[in-house]
Amino acid sequence: MSQVRAGTIALLVVSLPVLVGIFVYGPFVLDLFVHRRPPSRFLIPSGYIGWIRVEYRIPTAPPLGREGKYLLVRIDRDGSAKTSSDLPEGWGKDQFFYDSETGRQPLSNAGWCKGGMIWDEASGGDEHSVLFLKFFVGNEDQFRLAVDPLGKTYSPCG
């Protein structure tokens, strides 16, 4: 029986985790590149706190404008917007801003315990076949109060 060289064992030890990583994470990474979409830039009235709902494929509404590479979504004072454009599908790095006459203030979607202001982004359709995107604008405490008024949900931030 021939003796296995140390270099062969080292090659197996190094290449095995790499191959496992390619098979496990490869489809996810490929999906990020294949299903890209133009990112959206949401302009929200300054100081607005609450739920936002954007309805897509509304024939009487105007199409979304563009600002550079971004689809421009202007939110009304009541927290809604309607457009004849399609709901973009796939991955995109969206931006959110409070918008006023004096300028734009970026809003973070950093997540739990990190000072985020954008929560619970979801898209879907309703009983009237209207496609929509919804999300909440406010700090973490305001979001928790909106989804759990009795405060029974555990807070990971303490």
Disulfide bonds with the S-S distance in Angstrom:
Cys113-Cys157 1.74
